[in-house]
Amino acid sequence: MRLSRWLLLPLIIVLLFVLWIFAVSKWSYSTGERAGWVQKLSRKGWLCKTWEGELSLVSMPGAAPEKFVFTVWDDSVADKITAVMGKRVSLSYDEKVGMPTSCFGDTRSYVTGVRVQDEISLMPGVMVPVPPSASAASR
């Protein structure tokens, strides 16, 4: 009977750890979007592989760019980001707080979607349309 108590305690600890991971991965502290240019995306990790990237944010022309570091869990989202590198994009993300290890990613921001921005905002109310690409113009 004493041995079963010692086996039950580690089992309860493991179960609580798994429940914590499940709860934190499903709950988001915040959600949002960031716009800029993806300048880096790489698959990293020794055991748990995640996509880690950087988005260069420019608030005004000539201003120093700020970096938004992010993690991508879904390979299909990472493929979409790779396909639009070099274009101005908007990344949708969820911020998750309390992930227990870096096995789930190096950042708190987990990208869930990407879309190409058709206009560049110079300042509030001033938009510069991006010219169509050469492939779209030849159609």
N, CA, C and O atoms as a GROMACS GRO file, in nm:
protein
  556
    1MET      N    1   0.082  -0.119   0.000
    1MET     CA    2   0.000   0.000   0.000
    1MET      C    3   0.087   0.126   0.000
    1MET      O    4   0.053   0.225  -0.064
    2ARG      N    5   0.196   0.122   0.071
    2ARG     CA    6   0.286   0.236   0.074
    2ARG      C    7   0.353   0.258  -0.061
    2ARG      O    8   0.378   0.372  -0.100
    3LEU      N    9   0.382   0.151  -0.130
    3LEU     CA   10   0.445   0.161  -0.262
    3LEU      C   11   0.350   0.225  -0.363
    3LEU      O   12   0.393   0.303  -0.448
    4SER      N   13   0.221   0.194  -0.354
    4SER     CA   14   0.125   0.251  -0.448
    4SER      C   15   0.112   0.403  -0.429
    4SER      O   16   0.086   0.475  -0.525
    5ARG      N   17   0.128   0.452  -0.306
    5ARG     CA   18   0.125   0.596  -0.283
    5ARG      C   19   0.243   0.664  -0.350
    5ARG      O   20   0.228   0.774  -0.404
    6TRP      N   21   0.359   0.602  -0.346
    6TRP     CA   22   0.478   0.660  -0.410
    6TRP      C   23   0.468   0.656  -0.561
    6TRP      O   24   0.529   0.739  -0.630
    7LEU      N   25   0.394   0.562  -0.614
    7LEU     CA   26   0.373   0.558  -0.758
    7LEU      C   27   0.263   0.656  -0.801
    7LEU      O   28   0.265   0.708  -0.912
    8LEU      N   29   0.169   0.679  -0.713
    8LEU     CA   30   0.058   0.768  -0.745
    8LEU      C   31   0.102   0.915  -0.750
    8LEU      O   32   0.053   0.991  -0.834
    9LEU      N   33   0.192   0.955  -0.663
    9LEU     CA   34   0.238   1.093  -0.659
    9LEU      C   35   0.306   1.136  -0.790
    9LEU      O   36   0.269   1.241  -0.843
   10PRO      N   37   0.402   1.061  -0.846
   10PRO     CA   38   0.459   1.103  -0.976
   10PRO      C   39   0.355   1.103  -1.089
   10PRO      O   40   0.361   1.188  -1.178
   11LEU      N   41   0.261   1.011  -1.085
   11LEU     CA   42   0.156   1.007  -1.186
   11LEU      C   43   0.070   1.133  -1.180
   11LEU      O   44   0.035   1.188  -1.284
   12ILE      N   45   0.037   1.179  -1.060
   12ILE     CA   46  -0.042   1.301  -1.044
   12ILE      C   47   0.037   1.422  -1.093
   12ILE      O   48  -0.019   1.510  -1.157
   13ILE      N   49   0.167   1.427  -1.064
   13ILE     CA   50   0.251   1.538  -1.108
   13ILE      C   51   0.258   1.543  -1.260
   13ILE      O   52   0.246   1.650  -1.319
   14VAL      N   53   0.277   1.429  -1.324
   14VAL     CA   54   0.281   1.423  -1.471
   14VAL      C   55   0.147   1.464  -1.530
   14VAL      O   56   0.142   1.538  -1.628
   15LEU      N   57   0.039   1.418  -1.472
   15LEU     CA   58  -0.095   1.454  -1.519
   15LEU      C   59  -0.120   1.605  -1.508
   15LEU      O   60  -0.174   1.666  -1.600
   16LEU      N   61  -0.080   1.664  -1.396
   16LEU     CA   62  -0.096   1.809  -1.380
   16LEU      C   63  -0.011   1.886  -1.482
   16LEU      O   64  -0.056   1.988  -1.533
   17PHE      N   65   0.110   1.838  -1.511
   17PHE     CA   66   0.196   1.901  -1.610
   17PHE      C   67   0.133   1.895  -1.749
   17PHE      O   68   0.135   1.994  -1.822
   18VAL      N   69   0.077   1.781  -1.786
   18VAL     CA   70   0.011   1.766  -1.916
   18VAL      C   71  -0.112   1.856  -1.924
   18VAL      O   72  -0.136   1.918  -2.028
   19LEU      N   73  -0.189   1.864  -1.819
   19LEU     CA   74  -0.307   1.952  -1.817
   19LEU      C   75  -0.265   2.099  -1.829
   19LEU      O   76  -0.331   2.176  -1.897
   20TRP      N   77  -0.155   2.137  -1.763
   20TRP     CA   78  -0.104   2.274  -1.773
   20TRP      C   79  -0.065   2.306  -1.918
   20TRP      O   80  -0.102   2.412  -1.969
   21ILE      N   81   0.009   2.217  -1.983
   21ILE     CA   82   0.050   2.238  -2.122
   21ILE      C   83  -0.074   2.251  -2.211
   21ILE      O   84  -0.078   2.340  -2.296
   22PHE      N   85  -0.172   2.165  -2.194
   22PHE     CA   86  -0.294   2.171  -2.274
   22PHE      C   87  -0.367   2.304  -2.254
   22PHE      O   88  -0.408   2.368  -2.351
   23ALA      N   89  -0.382   2.346  -2.128
   23ALA     CA   90  -0.455   2.470  -2.099
   23ALA      C   91  -0.382   2.591  -2.157
   23ALA      O   92  -0.445   2.678  -2.217
   24VAL      N   93  -0.251   2.597  -2.142
   24VAL     CA   94  -0.175   2.712  -2.190
   24VAL      C   95  -0.171   2.716  -2.343
   24VAL      O   96  -0.173   2.824  -2.401
   25SER      N   97  -0.167   2.600  -2.408
   25SER     CA   98  -0.162   2.598  -2.554
   25SER      C   99  -0.297   2.636  -2.616
   25SER      O  100  -0.300   2.683  -2.730
   26LYS      N  101  -0.406   2.617  -2.546
   26LYS     CA  102  -0.538   2.652  -2.599
   26LYS      C  103  -0.581   2.794  -2.564
   26LYS      O  104  -0.663   2.853  -2.634
   27TRP      N  105  -0.527   2.850  -2.457
   27TRP     CA  106  -0.566   2.983  -2.410
   27TRP      C  107  -0.467   3.086  -2.461
   27TRP      O  108  -0.347   3.061  -2.460
   28SER      N  109  -0.516   3.200  -2.505
   28SER     CA  110  -0.430   3.308  -2.553
   28SER      C  111  -0.442   3.428  -2.461
   28SER      O  112  -0.553   3.469  -2.426
   29TYR      N  113  -0.328   3.483  -2.422
   29TYR     CA  114  -0.326   3.605  -2.342
   29TYR      C  115  -0.374   3.723  -2.425
   29TYR      O  116  -0.450   3.807  -2.378
   30SER      N  117  -0.327   3.728  -2.552
   30SER     CA  118  -0.373   3.834  -2.643
   30SER      C  119  -0.363   3.784  -2.786
   30SER      O  120  -0.292   3.687  -2.815
   31THR      N  121  -0.435   3.851  -2.875
   31THR     CA  122  -0.425   3.822  -3.018
   31THR      C  123  -0.406   3.954  -3.090
   31THR      O  124  -0.444   4.060  -3.040
   32GLY      N  125  -0.346   3.947  -3.209
   32GLY     CA  126  -0.325   4.070  -3.281
   32GLY      C  127  -0.264   4.047  -3.417
   32GLY      O  128  -0.253   3.934  -3.464
   33GLU      N  129  -0.223   4.157  -3.479
   33GLU     CA  130  -0.157   4.153  -3.610
   33GLU      C  131  -0.039   4.248  -3.608
   33GLU      O  132  -0.043   4.352  -3.543
   34ARG      N  133   0.064   4.210  -3.680
   34ARG     CA  134   0.181   4.296  -3.699
   34ARG      C  135   0.211   4.298  -3.848
   34ARG      O  136   0.202   4.196  -3.915
   35ALA      N  137   0.247   4.416  -3.900
   35ALA     CA  138   0.278   4.430  -4.042
   35ALA      C  139   0.423   4.470  -4.059
   35ALA      O  140   0.477   4.549  -3.981
   36GLY      N  141   0.485   4.415  -4.162
   36GLY     CA  142   0.624   4.446  -4.192
   36GLY      C  143   0.678   4.349  -4.296
   36GLY      O  144   0.602   4.292  -4.375
   37TRP      N  145   0.808   4.331  -4.295
   37TRP     CA  146   0.875   4.242  -4.389
   37TRP      C  147   0.941   4.130  -4.313
   37TRP      O  148   1.018   4.154  -4.220
   38VAL      N  149   0.911   4.005  -4.351
   38VAL     CA  150   0.974   3.890  -4.287
   38VAL      C  151   1.118   3.886  -4.334
   38VAL      O  152   1.145   3.877  -4.454
   39GLN      N  153   1.211   3.893  -4.240
   39GLN     CA  154   1.351   3.891  -4.278
   39GLN      C  155   1.420   3.763  -4.240
   39GLN      O  156   1.534   3.740  -4.281
   40LYS      N  157   1.355   3.679  -4.162
   40LYS     CA  158   1.417   3.553  -4.123
   40LYS      C  159   1.309   3.452  -4.086
   40LYS      O  160   1.212   3.486  -4.018
   41LEU      N  161   1.326   3.330  -4.130
   41LEU     CA  162   1.239   3.220  -4.090
   41LEU      C  163   1.322   3.093  -4.097
   41LEU      O  164   1.372   3.057  -4.204
   42SER      N  165   1.336   3.026  -3.986
   42SER     CA  166   1.417   2.903  -3.984
   42SER      C  167   1.355   2.801  -3.891
   42SER      O  168   1.288   2.836  -3.794
   43ARG      N  169   1.379   2.675  -3.922
   43ARG     CA  170   1.330   2.564  -3.840
   43ARG      C  171   1.438   2.532  -3.738
   43ARG      O  172   1.551   2.499  -3.774
   44LYS      N  173   1.404   2.542  -3.609
   44LYS     CA  174   1.504   2.528  -3.504
   44LYS      C  175   1.459   2.427  -3.399
   44LYS      O  176   1.341   2.395  -3.387
   45GLY      N  177   1.557   2.377  -3.325
   45GLY     CA  178   1.530   2.292  -3.211
   45GLY      C  179   1.604   2.160  -3.218
   45GLY      O  180   1.622   2.102  -3.325
   46TRP      N  181   1.646   2.114  -3.103
   46TRP     CA  182   1.716   1.985  -3.097
   46TRP      C  183   1.617   1.870  -3.109
   46TRP      O  184   1.631   1.784  -3.195
   47LEU      N  185   1.518   1.870  -3.023
   47LEU     CA  186   1.422   1.761  -3.020
   47LEU      C  187   1.287   1.806  -3.076
   47LEU      O  188   1.228   1.738  -3.160
   48CYS      N  189   1.240   1.919  -3.030
   48CYS     CA  190   1.112   1.975  -3.074
   48CYS      C  191   1.140   2.082  -3.178
   48CYS      O  192   1.196   2.187  -3.144
   49LYS      N  193   1.105   2.060  -3.301
   49LYS     CA  194   1.131   2.156  -3.409
   49LYS      C  195   1.015   2.254  -3.422
   49LYS      O  196   0.899   2.215  -3.434
   50THR      N  197   1.050   2.383  -3.420
   50THR     CA  198   0.952   2.488  -3.444
   50THR      C  199   1.012   2.586  -3.544
   50THR      O  200   1.134   2.592  -3.561
   51TRP      N  201   0.927   2.661  -3.609
   51TRP     CA  202   0.972   2.766  -3.700
   51TRP      C  203   0.987   2.894  -3.620
   51TRP      O  204   0.894   2.934  -3.550
   52GLU      N  205   1.102   2.957  -3.627
   52GLU     CA  206   1.130   3.082  -3.557
   52GLU      C  207   1.161   3.189  -3.660
   52GLU      O  208   1.236   3.164  -3.754
   53GLY      N  209   1.104   3.308  -3.644
   53GLY     CA  210   1.123   3.412  -3.743
   53GLY      C  211   1.131   3.551  -3.685
   53GLY      O  212   1.107   3.573  -3.566
   54GLU      N  213   1.166   3.645  -3.773
   54GLU     CA  214   1.173   3.787  -3.738
   54GLU      C  215   1.098   3.866  -3.845
   54GLU      O  216   1.114   3.843  -3.964
   55LEU      N  217   1.019   3.960  -3.799
   55LEU     CA  218   0.947   4.052  -3.886
   55LEU      C  219   1.003   4.191  -3.860
   55LEU      O  220   1.006   4.236  -3.745
   56SER      N  221   1.048   4.259  -3.965
   56SER     CA  222   1.100   4.394  -3.952
   56SER      C  223   0.985   4.493  -3.962
   56SER      O  224   0.917   4.499  -4.065
   57LEU      N  225   0.962   4.569  -3.856
   57LEU     CA  226   0.854   4.666  -3.851
   57LEU      C  227   0.912   4.804  -3.875
   57LEU      O  228   1.009   4.843  -3.809
   58VAL      N  229   0.855   4.879  -3.968
   58VAL     CA  230   0.900   5.015  -3.995
   58VAL      C  231   0.780   5.106  -3.976
   58VAL      O  232   0.681   5.094  -4.047
   59SER      N  233   0.790   5.198  -3.880
   59SER     CA  234   0.676   5.286  -3.852
   59SER      C  235   0.673   5.405  -3.948
   59SER      O  236   0.566   5.447  -3.990
   60MET      N  237   0.790   5.459  -3.983
   60MET     CA  238   0.800   5.572  -4.075
   60MET      C  239   0.925   5.554  -4.160
   60MET      O  240   1.023   5.496  -4.113
   61PRO      N  241   0.923   5.601  -4.284
   61PRO     CA  242   1.044   5.593  -4.365
   61PRO      C  243   1.160   5.666  -4.297
   61PRO      O  244   1.144   5.779  -4.250
   62GLY      N  245   1.274   5.602  -4.293
   62GLY     CA  246   1.393   5.659  -4.231
   62GLY      C  247   1.406   5.626  -4.084
   62GLY      O  248   1.512   5.650  -4.026
   63ALA      N  249   1.302   5.572  -4.021
   63ALA     CA  250   1.309   5.535  -3.880
   63ALA      C  251   1.379   5.401  -3.865
   63ALA      O  252   1.375   5.318  -3.956
   64ALA      N  253   1.441   5.380  -3.752
   64ALA     CA  254   1.507   5.252  -3.726
   64ALA      C  255   1.402   5.143  -3.715
   64ALA      O  256   1.304   5.159  -3.643
   65PRO      N  257   1.423   5.032  -3.784
   65PRO     CA  258   1.324   4.924  -3.778
   65PRO      C  259   1.325   4.853  -3.643
   65PRO      O  260   1.429   4.838  -3.580
   66GLU      N  261   1.208   4.812  -3.602
   66GLU     CA  262   1.192   4.732  -3.481
   66GLU      C  263   1.170   4.588  -3.526
   66GLU      O  264   1.110   4.564  -3.630
   67LYS      N  265   1.219   4.492  -3.448
   67LYS     CA  266   1.201   4.351  -3.483
   67LYS      C  267   1.090   4.289  -3.398
   67LYS      O  268   1.082   4.312  -3.278
   68PHE      N  269   1.007   4.211  -3.463
   68PHE     CA  270   0.904   4.132  -3.397
   68PHE      C  271   0.943   3.986  -3.414
   68PHE      O  272   0.937   3.933  -3.525
   69VAL      N  273   0.983   3.921  -3.307
   69VAL     CA  274   1.023   3.780  -3.316
   69VAL      C  275   0.899   3.695  -3.291
   69VAL      O  276   0.815   3.728  -3.208
   70PHE      N  277   0.890   3.584  -3.364
   70PHE     CA  278   0.770   3.501  -3.357
   70PHE      C  279   0.804   3.354  -3.377
   70PHE      O  280   0.912   3.319  -3.423
   71THR      N  281   0.708   3.270  -3.341
   71THR     CA  282   0.716   3.126  -3.356
   71THR      C  283   0.598   3.080  -3.440
   71THR      O  284   0.489   3.134  -3.430
   72VAL      N  285   0.621   2.978  -3.523
   72VAL     CA  286   0.514   2.918  -3.602
   72VAL      C  287   0.511   2.769  -3.571
   72VAL      O  288   0.613   2.701  -3.583
   73TRP      N  289   0.395   2.719  -3.531
   73TRP     CA  290   0.380   2.575  -3.506
   73TRP      C  291   0.339   2.500  -3.633
   73TRP      O  292   0.384   2.388  -3.656
   74ASP      N  293   0.255   2.560  -3.714
   74ASP     CA  294   0.194   2.493  -3.829
   74ASP      C  295   0.285   2.504  -3.952
   74ASP      O  296   0.321   2.614  -3.994
   75ASP      N  297   0.321   2.389  -4.009
   75ASP     CA  298   0.407   2.387  -4.128
   75ASP      C  299   0.342   2.456  -4.248
   75ASP      O  300   0.413   2.516  -4.329
   76SER      N  301   0.209   2.448  -4.261
   76SER     CA  302   0.143   2.512  -4.375
   76SER      C  303   0.151   2.665  -4.364
   76SER      O  304   0.165   2.733  -4.466
   77VAL      N  305   0.143   2.719  -4.242
   77VAL     CA  306   0.159   2.864  -4.224
   77VAL      C  307   0.303   2.904  -4.253
   77VAL      O  308   0.327   3.008  -4.314
   78ALA      N  309   0.399   2.822  -4.211
   78ALA     CA  310   0.540   2.850  -4.240
   78ALA      C  311   0.566   2.849  -4.390
   78ALA      O  312   0.644   2.930  -4.440
   79ASP      N  313   0.502   2.758  -4.463
   79ASP     CA  314   0.516   2.754  -4.609
   79ASP      C  315   0.460   2.881  -4.673
   79ASP      O  316   0.518   2.934  -4.768
   80LYS      N  317   0.347   2.930  -4.621
   80LYS     CA  318   0.287   3.054  -4.674
   80LYS      C  319   0.378   3.174  -4.648
   80LYS      O  320   0.393   3.262  -4.733
   81ILE      N  321   0.438   3.177  -4.530
   81ILE     CA  322   0.530   3.287  -4.497
   81ILE      C  323   0.652   3.282  -4.588
   81ILE      O  324   0.696   3.386  -4.637
   82THR      N  325   0.705   3.163  -4.610
   82THR     CA  326   0.820   3.148  -4.699
   82THR      C  327   0.786   3.194  -4.840
   82THR      O  328   0.870   3.255  -4.907
   83ALA      N  329   0.665   3.167  -4.885
   83ALA     CA  330   0.624   3.205  -5.021
   83ALA      C  331   0.613   3.356  -5.040
   83ALA      O  332   0.628   3.404  -5.152
   84VAL      N  333   0.589   3.432  -4.933
   84VAL     CA  334   0.571   3.577  -4.946
   84VAL      C  335   0.688   3.656  -4.888
   84VAL      O  336   0.676   3.778  -4.870
   85MET      N  337   0.799   3.592  -4.860
   85MET     CA  338   0.916   3.665  -4.808
   85MET      C  339   0.960   3.767  -4.912
   85MET      O  340   0.962   3.738  -5.032
   86GLY      N  341   0.996   3.885  -4.867
   86GLY     CA  342   1.034   3.994  -4.956
   86GLY      C  343   0.920   4.088  -4.987
   86GLY      O  344   0.941   4.194  -5.046
   87LYS      N  345   0.798   4.051  -4.947
   87LYS     CA  346   0.681   4.138  -4.964
   87LYS      C  347   0.637   4.187  -4.827
   87LYS      O  348   0.667   4.125  -4.725
   88ARG      N  349   0.566   4.298  -4.827
   88ARG     CA  350   0.512   4.348  -4.700
   88ARG      C  351   0.392   4.262  -4.664
   88ARG      O  352   0.300   4.244  -4.744
   89VAL      N  353   0.393   4.208  -4.542
   89VAL     CA  354   0.289   4.116  -4.499
   89VAL      C  355   0.232   4.160  -4.365
   89VAL      O  356   0.290   4.242  -4.294
   90SER      N  357   0.117   4.103  -4.333
   90SER     CA  358   0.056   4.119  -4.202
   90SER      C  359   0.046   3.980  -4.141
   90SER      O  360  -0.013   3.890  -4.200
   91LEU      N  361   0.103   3.963  -4.023
   91LEU     CA  362   0.100   3.835  -3.953
   91LEU      C  363  -0.003   3.839  -3.841
   91LEU      O  364   0.001   3.930  -3.757
   92SER      N  365  -0.094   3.742  -3.839
   92SER     CA  366  -0.188   3.727  -3.728
   92SER      C  367  -0.122   3.636  -3.625
   92SER      O  368  -0.063   3.534  -3.660
   93TYR      N  369  -0.132   3.674  -3.498
   93TYR     CA  370  -0.064   3.594  -3.396
   93TYR      C  371  -0.144   3.588  -3.267
   93TYR      O  372  -0.230   3.672  -3.241
   94ASP      N  373  -0.114   3.486  -3.188
   94ASP     CA  374  -0.166   3.471  -3.053
   94ASP      C  375  -0.048   3.477  -2.958
   94ASP      O  376   0.055   3.416  -2.983
   95GLU      N  377  -0.063   3.551  -2.850
   95GLU     CA  378   0.042   3.556  -2.748
   95GLU      C  379   0.004   3.460  -2.637
   95GLU      O  380  -0.104   3.470  -2.579
   96LYS      N  381   0.093   3.367  -2.608
   96LYS     CA  382   0.068   3.266  -2.506
   96LYS      C  383   0.168   3.284  -2.394
   96LYS      O  384   0.289   3.291  -2.416
   97VAL      N  385   0.116   3.291  -2.273
   97VAL     CA  386   0.199   3.312  -2.155
   97VAL      C  387   0.199   3.185  -2.072
   97VAL      O  388   0.094   3.124  -2.051
   98GLY      N  389   0.315   3.145  -2.023
   98GLY     CA  390   0.323   3.032  -1.931
   98GLY      C  391   0.362   2.900  -1.994
   98GLY      O  392   0.345   2.795  -1.932
   99MET      N  393   0.413   2.903  -2.117
   99MET     CA  394   0.461   2.778  -2.176
   99MET      C  395   0.577   2.726  -2.091
   99MET      O  396   0.670   2.801  -2.061
  100PRO      N  397   0.573   2.600  -2.051
  100PRO     CA  398   0.669   2.553  -1.952
  100PRO      C  399   0.813   2.535  -2.002
  100PRO      O  400   0.906   2.546  -1.922
  101THR      N  401   0.833   2.510  -2.128
  101THR     CA  402   0.969   2.489  -2.179
  101THR      C  403   0.984   2.557  -2.315
  101THR      O  404   0.885   2.599  -2.375
  102SER      N  405   1.107   2.567  -2.362
  102SER     CA  406   1.131   2.624  -2.494
  102SER      C  407   1.104   2.523  -2.605
  102SER      O  408   1.122   2.553  -2.723
  103CYS      N  409   1.062   2.404  -2.569
  103CYS     CA  410   1.029   2.301  -2.668
  103CYS      C  411   0.911   2.345  -2.755
  103CYS      O  412   0.895   2.296  -2.867
  104PHE      N  413   0.828   2.436  -2.703
  104PHE     CA  414   0.710   2.482  -2.776
  104PHE      C  415   0.738   2.609  -2.856
  104PHE      O  416   0.648   2.661  -2.922
  105GLY      N  417   0.860   2.658  -2.852
  105GLY     CA  418   0.898   2.777  -2.926
  105GLY      C  419   0.981   2.870  -2.840
  105GLY      O  420   0.976   2.865  -2.717
  106ASP      N  421   1.058   2.955  -2.906
  106ASP     CA  422   1.148   3.047  -2.836
  106ASP      C  423   1.080   3.177  -2.796
  106ASP      O  424   1.136   3.254  -2.718
  107THR      N  425   0.960   3.203  -2.847
  107THR     CA  426   0.892   3.330  -2.820
  107THR      C  427   0.755   3.306  -2.758
  107THR      O  428   0.711   3.192  -2.744
  108ARG      N  429   0.689   3.416  -2.721
  108ARG     CA  430   0.552   3.409  -2.670
  108ARG      C  431   0.450   3.435  -2.780
  108ARG      O  432   0.330   3.419  -2.758
  109SER      N  433   0.497   3.476  -2.899
  109SER     CA  434   0.407   3.511  -3.010
  109SER      C  435   0.403   3.398  -3.112
  109SER      O  436   0.505   3.366  -3.173
  110TYR      N  437   0.286   3.338  -3.130
  110TYR     CA  438   0.268   3.224  -3.220
  110TYR      C  439   0.183   3.267  -3.339
  110TYR      O  440   0.064   3.296  -3.324
  111VAL      N  441   0.244   3.270  -3.456
  111VAL     CA  442   0.177   3.316  -3.577
  111VAL      C  443   0.079   3.210  -3.625
  111VAL      O  444   0.112   3.092  -3.633
  112THR      N  445  -0.044   3.256  -3.658
  112THR     CA  446  -0.149   3.166  -3.703
  112THR      C  447  -0.192   3.192  -3.847
  112THR      O  448  -0.261   3.109  -3.907
  113GLY      N  449  -0.151   3.306  -3.904
  113GLY     CA  450  -0.190   3.337  -4.041
  113GLY      C  451  -0.104   3.448  -4.098
  113GLY      O  452  -0.039   3.523  -4.025
  114VAL      N  453  -0.106   3.457  -4.232
  114VAL     CA  454  -0.028   3.559  -4.302
  114VAL      C  455  -0.107   3.606  -4.422
  114VAL      O  456  -0.174   3.528  -4.489
  115ARG      N  457  -0.098   3.737  -4.451
  115ARG     CA  458  -0.157   3.791  -4.574
  115ARG      C  459  -0.068   3.903  -4.625
  115ARG      O  460  -0.006   3.975  -4.548
  116VAL      N  461  -0.064   3.917  -4.756
  116VAL     CA  462   0.018   4.020  -4.820
  116VAL      C  463  -0.055   4.153  -4.810
  116VAL      O  464  -0.175   4.160  -4.835
  117GLN      N  465   0.017   4.258  -4.773
  117GLN     CA  466  -0.038   4.393  -4.766
  117GLN      C  467  -0.028   4.458  -4.904
  117GLN      O  468   0.079   4.458  -4.964
  118ASP      N  469  -0.138   4.513  -4.953
  118ASP     CA  470  -0.139   4.576  -5.084
  118ASP      C  471  -0.099   4.723  -5.081
  118ASP      O  472  -0.064   4.780  -5.184
  119GLU      N  473  -0.104   4.785  -4.963
  119GLU     CA  474  -0.070   4.926  -4.951
  119GLU      C  475   0.032   4.943  -4.839
  119GLU      O  476   0.036   4.864  -4.744
  120ILE      N  477   0.114   5.045  -4.851
  120ILE     CA  478   0.212   5.077  -4.748
  120ILE      C  479   0.167   5.206  -4.682
  120ILE      O  480   0.148   5.308  -4.750
  121SER      N  481   0.151   5.204  -4.551
  121SER     CA  482   0.109   5.322  -4.478
  121SER      C  483   0.232   5.404  -4.439
  121SER      O  484   0.317   5.356  -4.364
  122LEU      N  485   0.240   5.526  -4.490
  122LEU     CA  486   0.351   5.614  -4.453
  122LEU      C  487   0.326   5.678  -4.318
  122LEU      O  488   0.417   5.691  -4.237
  123MET      N  489   0.204   5.718  -4.295
  123MET     CA  490   0.160   5.775  -4.168
  123MET      C  491   0.008   5.764  -4.167
  123MET      O  492  -0.051   5.734  -4.271
  124PRO      N  493  -0.055   5.787  -4.055
  124PRO     CA  494  -0.201   5.775  -4.052
  124PRO      C  495  -0.268   5.859  -4.161
  124PRO      O  496  -0.248   5.981  -4.168
  125GLY      N  497  -0.346   5.794  -4.244
  125GLY     CA  498  -0.419   5.862  -4.350
  125GLY      C  499  -0.345   5.874  -4.482
  125GLY      O  500  -0.405   5.915  -4.581
  126VAL      N  501  -0.216   5.839  -4.486
  126VAL     CA  502  -0.138   5.848  -4.610
  126VAL      C  503  -0.096   5.708  -4.652
  126VAL      O  504  -0.013   5.646  -4.586
  127MET      N  505  -0.154   5.658  -4.761
  127MET     CA  506  -0.126   5.524  -4.810
  127MET      C  507  -0.061   5.530  -4.946
  127MET      O  508  -0.101   5.611  -5.030
  128VAL      N  509   0.038   5.447  -4.968
  128VAL     CA  510   0.104   5.438  -5.098
  128VAL      C  511   0.070   5.301  -5.156
  128VAL      O  512   0.108   5.199  -5.099
  129PRO      N  513  -0.002   5.297  -5.270
  129PRO     CA  514  -0.034   5.166  -5.329
  129PRO      C  515   0.093   5.102  -5.385
  129PRO      O  516   0.179   5.168  -5.442
  130VAL      N  517   0.101   4.971  -5.367
  130VAL     CA  518   0.213   4.896  -5.421
  130VAL      C  519   0.181   4.860  -5.565
  130VAL      O  520   0.073   4.809  -5.592
  131PRO      N  521   0.273   4.887  -5.661
  131PRO     CA  522   0.244   4.853  -5.800
  131PRO      C  523   0.230   4.704  -5.816
  131PRO      O  524   0.294   4.627  -5.744
  132PRO      N  525   0.145   4.660  -5.913
  132PRO     CA  526   0.130   4.516  -5.934
  132PRO      C  527   0.261   4.456  -5.982
  132PRO      O  528   0.343   4.523  -6.044
  133SER      N  529   0.278   4.327  -5.950
  133SER     CA  530   0.402   4.260  -5.988
  133SER      C  531   0.408   4.242  -6.141
  133SER      O  532   0.306   4.253  -6.209
  134ALA      N  533   0.525   4.213  -6.192
  134ALA     CA  534   0.544   4.198  -6.336
  134ALA      C  535   0.463   4.082  -6.391
  134ALA      O  536   0.416   4.086  -6.505
  135SER      N  537   0.445   3.976  -6.308
  135SER     CA  538   0.366   3.863  -6.357
  135SER      C  539   0.219   3.899  -6.370
  135SER      O  540   0.152   3.851  -6.461
  136ALA      N  541   0.168   3.982  -6.279
  136ALA     CA  542   0.027   4.021  -6.287
  136ALA      C  543   0.005   4.120  -6.401
  136ALA      O  544  -0.104   4.122  -6.459
  137ALA      N  545   0.105   4.202  -6.434
  137ALA     CA  546   0.092   4.300  -6.540
  137ALA      C  547   0.094   4.235  -6.679
  137ALA      O  548   0.039   4.291  -6.774
  138SER      N  549   0.156   4.119  -6.691
  138SER     CA  550   0.168   4.053  -6.823
  138SER      C  551   0.044   3.974  -6.859
  138SER      O  552   0.037   3.919  -6.969
  139ARG      N  553  -0.052   3.966  -6.770
  139ARG     CA  554  -0.173   3.887  -6.800
  139ARG      C  555  -0.265   3.957  -6.891
  139ARG      O  556  -0.370   3.903  -6.925
   0.00000   0.00000   0.00000
